[in-house]
Amino acid sequence: LFEIMFTAGNPLLTASMLGGSQLSFGGLNQADIQRMNEEFKVQGKLQEAENVRLQQQVTQLKGEKTSIHQQIIALQRRIEEIEDAPAPGPGEVRIREAMMELKEWCTNTELVIFDHEELGRTTMLITDWKDMFTALGDNQSLLGSLKDSAYFKPFADEASIYENNFSMLDMILHNLNIIQRKWLYLEPIFGRGALPHEKQRFKMVDEEFCSIMAGVGDDPRVFSLLRVDGLAESLDAILDQLERCQKALADFLEDKRQRFPRFYFIGDDDLLEILGQAKNPLVIQSHLKKLFAGIHRVEFSEGNAAITAMLSLDGEKVVLLQPVGVTDAVEAWLQQLSHQMKATLTHEVAASLAASGLELEGGASQVLCLAETVSFTRDVETAIGRGGKQALAQLKETLATRLKEYTSYDTDVELLALKMKALVMDLIHHMDVLEQLMAVGCAALGDWAWRKQLRFYMTEQQVVKMRMVSAEFDYTYEYQGNAPKLVHTPLTDKCYLTLTQGMHMGFGGNPYGPAGTGKTESVKALGNAFGRQVLVFNCDEGIDFQ
């Protein structure tokens, strides 16, 4: 067999002969041919290895091509996202400007302070709270709006610091505002020596508060409050102590109000001023009219040691039966003043009825009208018992003559004119009642026409009682001054009748009707007829009866 292989274009021959014969070809012996054959085999293996390496390189290049293609696709998508997104410049600029404004506000804003002088010392206090709270709230709202921006993330850390500072500052300022108001309310009270058992507590609070405000005066910048160590905890403690002092004060005032119930109808400030200035005539004069409807001012004895007379707004003077001594126990002498007021009017009404006629110039308007009404009731019942209609007609003529005297009376003095107007109004009503009785032929005291009238009687104990149908009430002798009279109409009589019967049965009354028709004035006039103090409240939806 012969195998011919070609390498680099040269024919090589290997001859093998059966039977082990050897040949030489082209100058080559069998050993050379064998060696060359081995070399060809080695080169063949190297060629196969090269082919495998080249195949691997081709495969790797194909993979790299796929990866590059994917990267190109991802890059195209990112480009599209960037092109679709809004330009970041203006948004970031707006946020940066807003943050700069907040920084400037925090650095430069100062609290508005003023000097408060009380009891010979000066304390720095803060004013214009509303503007400060408004500005702080606006800054907090601004931060909240910035969070909604797509460009907020780079500023998130800085904004979080501002947000925490604003929140803490808001709490400190609100507590400081409440503390300042309570301190202003309590400081003059305790300064005058009220509530000695709470004085030490307030003194400690006062010193700490004044120390804080002194620091505010030294550095009024609002953000300097955040640099005071433990300020929030100190304010919480001060507020707690002030509330304890205020509660003790409220309990003290409640005790005073229970001793003299008229104190319930004045505010705490007025009551504290009365309690603290019990012997000061000017203070007493300014507050008495809030406690007694008819007393506008009072007259004092020499040295302001006692009250000797009470005067109305129009200058009517009523001398008390016994002077009322003014002492430090203000609720005690005010209670005594109330007692003397009623005792004096009771005495004067009885004296006026016992006299032969009314003392128009010297008597109090309330005393004159009440005596006239008691006399009218007595005269009507006497006339009904004597013969009814004819006697009533004679009584009407007597009243007409008296009315003529009153209307022709010289009333150059304003106070006297007020008295005459009140008496004339009552006389006209009395004459109208007589006409009603004569029209129905009233002949007995039990007739409805007479029983439905508001009647006044002097009892054996020399006190006045009022009756209307089956209801009976005591006249309470509250001094009314020169209160104007209400014109009687049939509707007024119906209103009086309904309200008195309701009160007799333990109920109240609620006049109903359009505005301006006299509902409130009718109730006030009935209270005046009862001799009672009438207090008018605007009972809207916000009032709490408790």
C-alpha positions as CSV (number, residue, x, y, z in Angstrom):
1,L,0.0,0.0,0.0
2,F,1.2,3.5,-0.8
3,E,0.0,6.6,1.1
4,I,0.8,9.9,-0.5
5,M,0.5,13.1,1.7
6,F,1.2,16.7,0.5
7,T,2.5,19.3,2.8
8,A,3.4,22.7,1.5
9,G,3.1,21.4,-2.1
10,N,5.7,18.7,-1.7
11,P,4.7,15.1,-2.4
12,L,5.8,12.7,0.3
13,L,5.7,8.9,-0.2
14,T,5.6,6.2,2.3
15,A,5.8,2.7,1.0
16,S,5.1,-0.4,2.8
17,M,5.4,-3.7,1.2
18,L,4.0,-6.9,2.2
19,G,6.4,-9.3,3.4
20,G,8.5,-6.6,5.2
21,S,10.3,-5.4,2.0
22,Q,11.6,-1.9,2.2
23,L,12.0,0.6,-0.6
24,S,13.7,4.0,-0.9
25,F,12.1,6.9,-2.8
26,G,13.5,10.2,-3.8
27,G,16.6,9.8,-1.7
28,L,14.6,9.1,1.5
29,N,14.9,5.9,3.4
30,Q,12.1,4.3,5.5
31,A,13.2,6.0,8.8
32,D,13.0,9.4,7.3
33,I,9.5,8.6,6.0
34,Q,8.4,7.4,9.4
35,R,9.7,10.5,11.1
36,M,8.0,12.7,8.6
37,N,4.8,10.8,9.1
38,E,4.9,11.5,12.8
39,E,5.5,15.1,12.2
40,F,2.5,15.3,10.0
41,K,0.4,13.7,12.7
42,V,1.5,16.3,15.2
43,Q,0.8,19.1,12.8
44,G,-2.7,17.6,12.3
45,K,-3.4,17.7,16.0
46,L,-2.2,21.3,16.2
47,Q,-4.5,22.2,13.3
48,E,-7.5,20.6,15.1
49,A,-6.7,22.6,18.2
50,E,-6.5,25.8,16.2
51,N,-9.8,25.0,14.6
52,V,-11.4,24.5,18.1
53,R,-9.9,27.8,19.3
54,L,-11.2,29.7,16.3
55,Q,-14.7,28.2,16.8
56,Q,-14.7,29.4,20.4
57,Q,-13.6,32.9,19.3
58,V,-16.5,32.9,16.8
59,T,-19.0,31.8,19.5
60,Q,-17.6,34.5,22.0
61,L,-17.9,37.2,19.3
62,K,-21.5,36.2,18.7
63,G,-22.3,36.5,22.4
64,E,-20.6,39.9,22.7
65,K,-22.6,41.1,19.7
66,T,-25.8,40.1,21.5
67,S,-24.8,41.9,24.8
68,I,-23.9,45.1,22.9
69,H,-27.2,44.9,21.1
70,Q,-29.0,44.7,24.5
71,Q,-27.0,47.6,25.9
72,I,-27.9,49.7,22.8
73,I,-31.6,49.0,23.4
74,A,-31.3,49.9,27.1
75,L,-29.5,53.1,26.2
76,Q,-32.2,54.0,23.7
77,R,-34.9,53.6,26.3
78,R,-33.0,55.8,28.8
79,I,-32.6,58.5,26.1
80,E,-36.4,58.3,25.5
81,E,-37.0,58.7,29.3
82,I,-34.7,61.7,29.6
83,E,-36.3,63.3,26.5
84,D,-39.8,62.7,28.0
85,A,-38.9,64.1,31.5
86,P,-39.4,67.8,32.2
87,A,-36.4,70.0,32.3
88,P,-35.0,69.8,35.9
89,G,-33.6,73.3,36.0
90,P,-36.6,75.5,37.0
91,G,-38.0,73.1,39.5
92,E,-34.8,72.8,41.4
93,V,-34.3,76.5,41.3
94,R,-37.7,77.1,42.9
95,I,-37.1,74.7,45.7
96,R,-33.6,76.1,46.3
97,E,-35.0,79.6,46.5
98,A,-37.7,78.5,48.9
99,M,-35.1,76.8,51.1
100,M,-33.1,80.0,51.1
101,E,-36.2,82.0,52.2
102,L,-36.7,79.6,55.1
103,K,-33.1,79.8,56.1
104,E,-33.3,83.6,56.1
105,W,-36.5,83.6,58.1
106,C,-35.0,81.3,60.7
107,T,-31.8,83.4,60.9
108,N,-33.3,86.9,61.1
109,T,-36.9,86.8,62.4
110,E,-37.2,88.3,65.9
111,L,-40.0,88.3,68.5
112,V,-41.7,91.6,69.1
113,I,-41.2,92.4,72.8
114,F,-42.3,95.2,75.1
115,D,-41.7,96.3,78.7
116,H,-44.5,95.3,81.1
117,E,-44.6,97.3,84.4
118,E,-46.5,95.9,87.4
119,L,-46.0,96.4,91.1
120,G,-42.8,98.4,90.6
121,R,-40.9,96.0,88.4
122,T,-40.4,95.6,84.6
123,T,-40.8,92.3,82.8
124,M,-40.1,91.7,79.1
125,L,-43.2,90.2,77.4
126,I,-44.0,89.2,73.8
127,T,-46.6,90.8,71.6
128,D,-47.9,90.4,68.0
129,W,-48.5,86.7,68.7
130,K,-50.9,86.4,65.8
131,D,-48.4,87.6,63.2
132,M,-45.8,85.2,64.5
133,F,-48.1,82.2,64.5
134,T,-49.3,83.1,61.0
135,A,-45.7,83.3,59.6
136,L,-44.8,80.0,61.3
137,G,-47.8,78.3,59.9
138,D,-47.0,79.6,56.4
139,N,-43.5,78.2,56.6
140,Q,-44.8,74.8,57.7
141,S,-47.3,74.8,54.8
142,L,-44.5,75.8,52.4
143,L,-42.5,72.8,53.5
144,G,-45.5,70.5,53.0
145,S,-46.0,71.8,49.5
146,L,-42.3,71.3,48.6
147,K,-42.6,67.6,49.4
148,D,-44.9,67.0,46.4
149,S,-42.3,68.2,43.9
150,A,-40.4,65.7,41.8
151,Y,-37.2,67.6,42.6
152,F,-37.5,67.5,46.3
153,K,-35.3,64.5,47.0
154,P,-31.9,66.4,47.0
155,F,-33.4,68.7,49.6
156,A,-35.1,66.1,51.8
157,D,-32.5,66.0,54.6
158,E,-32.4,69.8,55.0
159,A,-36.1,70.1,54.8
160,S,-36.5,67.4,57.5
161,I,-34.4,69.5,59.9
162,Y,-36.5,72.6,59.2
163,E,-39.7,70.6,59.7
164,N,-38.6,69.3,63.1
165,N,-37.4,72.8,64.2
166,F,-40.7,74.4,63.1
167,S,-42.7,71.7,64.9
168,M,-40.7,72.2,68.1
169,L,-40.9,76.0,67.8
170,D,-44.6,75.9,67.3
171,M,-45.1,73.9,70.5
172,I,-42.8,76.2,72.5
173,L,-44.5,79.4,71.3
174,H,-48.0,78.1,72.0
175,N,-47.0,77.1,75.5
176,L,-45.2,80.4,76.0
177,N,-48.3,82.3,74.8
178,I,-50.6,80.4,77.2
179,I,-48.2,80.9,80.1
180,Q,-47.8,84.6,79.4
181,R,-51.6,85.1,79.4
182,K,-52.1,83.1,82.6
183,W,-49.2,85.0,84.2
184,L,-50.6,88.3,83.3
185,Y,-53.9,87.3,84.8
186,L,-52.5,85.8,88.1
187,E,-49.5,88.1,88.7
188,P,-51.5,91.2,90.0
189,I,-53.8,88.9,92.0
190,F,-51.0,87.2,93.9
191,G,-49.0,90.5,94.0
192,R,-51.9,92.0,96.1
193,G,-51.6,89.1,98.6
194,A,-54.5,87.0,97.5
195,L,-54.4,83.3,98.3
196,P,-51.5,83.2,100.7
197,H,-51.3,79.4,100.7
198,E,-50.6,79.4,97.0
199,K,-48.2,82.4,97.1
200,Q,-45.0,80.3,97.3
201,R,-46.0,78.1,94.3
202,F,-46.7,81.2,92.2
203,K,-43.4,82.9,93.4
204,M,-41.3,80.0,92.0
205,V,-43.2,80.0,88.7
206,D,-42.9,83.8,88.5
207,E,-39.1,83.7,89.0
208,E,-38.6,81.0,86.3
209,F,-40.9,82.8,83.8
210,C,-39.2,86.1,84.3
211,S,-35.8,84.4,83.8
212,I,-37.0,83.0,80.5
213,M,-38.4,86.3,79.3
214,A,-35.1,88.1,80.3
215,G,-33.3,85.7,77.9
216,V,-35.8,86.5,75.2
217,G,-35.1,90.1,75.7
218,D,-31.4,89.6,75.4
219,D,-31.7,87.6,72.2
220,P,-35.2,88.2,70.6
221,R,-34.5,86.0,67.5
222,V,-37.2,83.4,67.4
223,F,-34.9,80.5,66.6
224,S,-32.8,81.3,69.7
225,L,-35.6,79.6,71.7
226,L,-34.5,76.2,70.3
227,R,-31.0,76.7,71.6
228,V,-32.2,77.0,75.3
229,D,-31.5,73.7,77.0
230,G,-34.6,72.0,78.4
231,L,-36.9,75.0,77.5
232,A,-39.8,72.8,76.4
233,E,-39.8,70.8,79.6
234,S,-39.5,74.0,81.7
235,L,-42.5,75.5,79.9
236,D,-44.5,72.3,80.5
237,A,-43.7,72.5,84.2
238,I,-44.5,76.2,84.5
239,L,-47.8,75.7,82.7
240,D,-48.8,72.9,85.1
241,Q,-48.0,75.0,88.1
242,L,-49.9,78.0,86.8
243,E,-52.9,75.8,86.1
244,R,-52.8,74.6,89.7
245,C,-52.7,78.2,90.9
246,Q,-55.6,79.1,88.7
247,K,-57.6,76.2,89.9
248,A,-57.0,77.2,93.5
249,L,-58.1,80.7,92.5
250,A,-61.3,79.4,90.9
251,D,-62.1,77.4,94.1
252,F,-61.6,80.6,96.1
253,L,-63.9,82.6,93.8
254,E,-66.5,79.9,93.9
255,D,-66.5,80.1,97.7
256,K,-67.1,83.9,97.5
257,R,-69.9,83.4,95.0
258,Q,-71.7,80.9,97.2
259,R,-71.6,83.4,100.0
260,F,-72.9,86.3,97.9
261,P,-74.7,84.8,94.8
262,R,-74.8,88.1,92.9
263,F,-71.1,87.5,92.3
264,Y,-72.1,84.8,89.8
265,F,-73.2,87.5,87.3
266,I,-69.8,89.3,87.1
267,G,-66.6,88.1,85.6
268,D,-63.5,86.8,87.5
269,D,-61.6,90.0,86.8
270,D,-64.3,92.2,88.2
271,L,-64.7,90.0,91.2
272,L,-61.0,89.9,92.0
273,E,-60.8,93.6,91.7
274,I,-63.7,94.0,94.2
275,L,-62.1,91.5,96.6
276,G,-58.7,93.1,96.3
277,Q,-60.0,96.7,96.6
278,A,-62.8,96.2,99.1
279,K,-62.3,99.5,100.8
280,N,-61.5,101.6,97.7
281,P,-64.6,103.9,97.0
282,L,-63.8,104.3,93.3
283,V,-63.6,100.5,92.7
284,I,-66.8,100.0,94.7
285,Q,-68.7,102.6,92.7
286,S,-67.6,101.1,89.4
287,H,-68.8,97.6,90.2
288,L,-72.0,98.2,92.3
289,K,-74.1,98.8,89.2
290,K,-73.2,95.4,88.0
291,L,-74.4,93.8,91.2
292,F,-77.6,95.9,91.8
293,A,-79.7,96.9,88.8
294,G,-81.0,100.2,90.2
295,I,-77.9,101.3,92.2
296,H,-75.6,103.4,90.0
297,R,-73.5,104.7,92.9
298,V,-73.6,105.0,96.7
299,E,-72.8,107.8,99.2
300,F,-70.2,107.2,101.9
301,S,-69.9,108.6,105.4
302,E,-67.0,110.7,106.4
303,G,-63.8,108.7,105.9
304,N,-65.5,106.2,103.6
305,A,-66.2,104.0,106.6
306,A,-69.8,103.3,105.7
307,I,-72.4,103.5,103.0
308,T,-75.3,105.9,103.9
309,A,-77.4,106.2,100.7
310,M,-77.9,104.7,97.3
311,L,-78.4,106.7,94.1
312,S,-80.0,105.8,90.8
313,L,-78.6,106.6,87.3
314,D,-80.8,109.7,87.2
315,G,-79.7,110.9,90.6
316,E,-82.6,109.7,92.7
317,K,-81.3,109.3,96.3
318,V,-82.6,106.8,98.8
319,V,-81.1,107.1,102.3
320,L,-80.6,103.8,104.0
321,L,-82.3,103.1,107.3
322,Q,-78.9,102.0,108.8
323,P,-75.5,102.7,107.4
324,V,-73.6,99.7,106.0
325,G,-70.0,99.5,107.3
326,V,-67.3,98.8,104.7
327,T,-64.9,96.1,105.8
328,D,-62.3,93.7,104.2
329,A,-65.0,91.0,104.1
330,V,-66.5,92.4,100.9
331,E,-69.1,89.7,100.5
332,A,-70.4,90.3,104.0
333,W,-71.0,94.1,103.7
334,L,-72.4,93.7,100.2
335,Q,-74.9,91.2,101.6
336,Q,-75.7,93.7,104.3
337,L,-76.2,96.4,101.7
338,S,-78.7,94.2,99.9
339,H,-80.5,93.6,103.2
340,Q,-80.6,97.3,104.0
341,M,-81.8,98.2,100.5
342,K,-84.9,95.9,100.9
343,A,-85.5,97.0,104.5
344,T,-85.4,100.7,103.5
345,L,-87.9,100.2,100.7
346,T,-90.2,98.1,102.8
347,H,-90.2,100.8,105.5
348,E,-90.8,103.6,103.0
349,V,-93.7,101.8,101.2
350,A,-95.4,101.2,104.5
351,A,-94.8,104.8,105.6
352,S,-96.1,106.1,102.3
353,L,-99.3,104.1,102.6
354,A,-99.8,105.3,106.2
355,A,-99.4,108.9,105.2
356,S,-102.3,111.1,103.9
357,G,-100.8,111.5,100.5
358,L,-97.8,110.8,98.3
359,E,-94.6,112.8,98.9
360,L,-93.9,113.3,95.2
361,E,-90.6,115.3,95.5
362,G,-89.0,113.4,98.4
363,G,-90.2,109.8,97.7
364,A,-88.5,107.3,95.5
365,S,-90.2,106.6,92.2
366,Q,-90.5,102.9,93.0
367,V,-92.0,103.6,96.4
368,L,-94.6,106.0,95.0
369,C,-95.7,103.7,92.2
370,L,-95.9,100.7,94.5
371,A,-97.9,102.6,97.1
372,E,-100.2,104.0,94.4
373,T,-100.8,100.4,93.1
374,V,-101.5,99.0,96.6
375,S,-103.9,101.9,97.3
376,F,-105.7,101.2,93.9
377,T,-106.2,97.5,94.7
378,R,-107.6,98.4,98.2
379,D,-109.9,101.1,96.7
380,V,-111.3,98.8,94.0
381,E,-112.1,96.0,96.4
382,T,-113.8,98.5,98.7
383,A,-115.8,99.8,95.8
384,I,-116.9,96.3,94.6
385,G,-118.0,95.5,98.2
386,R,-120.0,98.8,98.5
387,G,-122.1,98.4,95.4
388,G,-120.2,97.6,92.3
389,K,-120.6,99.6,89.2
390,Q,-121.6,103.0,90.8
391,A,-118.8,102.9,93.3
392,L,-116.4,101.9,90.6
393,A,-117.5,104.9,88.5
394,Q,-116.9,107.2,91.5
395,L,-113.4,105.7,91.9
396,K,-112.7,106.4,88.2
397,E,-113.7,110.0,88.6
398,T,-111.3,110.3,91.6
399,L,-108.5,108.8,89.5
400,A,-109.3,111.2,86.6
401,T,-109.0,114.1,89.0
402,R,-105.7,112.8,90.3
403,L,-104.5,112.3,86.7
404,K,-105.3,115.9,86.0
405,E,-103.3,117.0,89.0
406,Y,-100.3,114.9,88.0
407,T,-100.3,116.1,84.4
408,S,-100.5,119.8,85.5
409,Y,-97.7,119.4,88.0
410,D,-94.6,121.6,87.5
411,T,-91.9,119.2,86.3
412,D,-89.0,121.5,85.5
413,V,-86.7,119.1,87.5
414,E,-85.8,116.1,85.3
415,L,-86.0,113.6,88.1
416,L,-89.4,114.8,89.2
417,A,-90.6,114.6,85.6
418,L,-89.5,110.9,85.5
419,K,-91.5,110.2,88.7
420,M,-94.6,111.9,87.2
421,K,-94.4,110.0,84.0
422,A,-94.3,106.7,85.9
423,L,-97.3,107.6,88.1
424,V,-99.3,108.8,85.0
425,M,-98.7,105.5,83.2
426,D,-99.9,103.6,86.2
427,L,-103.0,105.8,86.6
428,I,-104.0,105.3,83.0
429,H,-103.7,101.6,83.4
430,H,-105.8,101.7,86.6
431,M,-108.5,103.7,84.8
432,D,-108.5,101.1,82.0
433,V,-109.0,98.3,84.6
434,L,-112.0,100.2,86.0
435,E,-113.6,100.5,82.6
436,Q,-113.2,96.7,82.1
437,L,-114.8,96.0,85.5
438,M,-117.7,98.3,84.8
439,A,-118.2,96.9,81.3
440,V,-118.7,93.3,82.6
441,G,-120.7,94.5,85.7
442,C,-118.2,93.1,88.2
443,A,-120.0,92.8,91.5
444,A,-117.9,90.4,93.5
445,L,-114.2,90.0,94.4
446,G,-114.3,86.4,92.9
447,D,-115.3,87.6,89.4
448,W,-112.9,86.7,86.7
449,A,-112.6,90.3,85.4
450,W,-111.0,91.3,88.8
451,R,-109.1,88.1,89.6
452,K,-107.2,88.1,86.3
453,Q,-105.7,91.5,87.2
454,L,-102.3,91.8,88.8
455,R,-103.2,93.0,92.3
456,F,-101.0,94.3,95.2
457,Y,-101.8,93.9,98.9
458,M,-100.2,95.1,102.1
459,T,-100.2,92.3,104.7
460,E,-100.3,92.6,108.4
461,Q,-96.5,92.1,108.5
462,Q,-96.2,95.3,106.5
463,V,-94.9,93.6,103.4
464,V,-96.4,93.7,99.9
465,K,-97.8,90.5,98.2
466,M,-98.9,90.2,94.6
467,R,-101.8,88.1,93.4
468,M,-103.1,87.1,89.9
469,V,-105.9,84.5,89.7
470,S,-104.7,81.7,92.0
471,A,-101.0,82.7,92.0
472,E,-99.4,84.7,94.9
473,F,-95.9,86.1,95.2
474,D,-93.9,88.2,97.6
475,Y,-92.7,91.5,96.4
476,T,-88.9,91.4,96.8
477,Y,-88.1,95.1,97.1
478,E,-85.1,95.1,94.7
479,Y,-84.4,98.8,94.1
480,Q,-85.3,99.5,90.4
481,G,-84.2,103.2,90.2
482,N,-86.2,105.1,87.6
483,A,-86.8,102.3,85.2
484,P,-89.1,103.3,82.4
485,K,-92.7,101.9,82.4
486,L,-94.2,99.7,79.8
487,V,-97.5,100.7,78.3
488,H,-100.2,98.1,79.2
489,T,-102.1,96.5,76.4
490,P,-104.5,93.5,76.3
491,L,-101.5,91.4,75.0
492,T,-99.4,92.5,78.0
493,D,-102.1,91.4,80.4
494,K,-102.3,88.0,78.7
495,C,-98.5,87.7,78.9
496,Y,-98.5,88.5,82.6
497,L,-101.3,86.1,83.3
498,T,-99.6,83.2,81.4
499,L,-96.2,83.8,83.1
500,T,-97.6,84.2,86.6
501,Q,-99.6,81.0,86.4
502,G,-96.6,79.1,85.0
503,M,-94.4,80.3,87.9
504,H,-97.1,79.4,90.4
505,M,-97.0,75.8,89.1
506,G,-93.2,75.7,89.2
507,F,-92.7,76.3,85.5
508,G,-91.1,79.0,83.4
509,G,-92.4,81.0,80.5
510,N,-91.3,81.6,76.9
511,P,-93.0,84.5,75.1
512,Y,-93.1,83.7,71.4
513,G,-93.4,86.0,68.5
514,P,-91.6,88.1,65.8
515,A,-88.6,90.3,66.6
516,G,-89.3,93.7,68.0
517,T,-92.8,92.9,69.4
518,G,-91.9,93.4,73.1
519,K,-91.3,89.9,74.4
520,T,-88.2,90.8,76.4
521,E,-89.6,94.1,77.5
522,S,-92.7,92.4,78.8
523,V,-90.7,90.0,80.9
524,K,-88.6,92.8,82.2
525,A,-91.7,94.9,83.1
526,L,-93.2,91.9,84.9
527,G,-89.9,91.5,86.8
528,N,-90.0,95.2,87.7
529,A,-93.6,94.7,89.0
530,F,-92.3,91.8,91.2
531,G,-89.6,94.1,92.5
532,R,-86.9,91.7,91.3
533,Q,-83.6,92.1,89.4
534,V,-83.9,90.9,85.8
535,L,-80.9,89.7,83.9
536,V,-81.1,89.3,80.1
537,F,-78.9,86.8,78.4
538,N,-78.5,86.2,74.6
539,C,-79.4,82.5,74.6
540,D,-77.9,81.5,71.3
541,E,-76.8,78.0,70.3
542,G,-73.4,78.5,71.8
543,I,-74.6,79.1,75.4
544,D,-74.1,76.3,77.9
545,F,-76.5,76.3,80.8
546,Q,-74.1,74.3,82.9
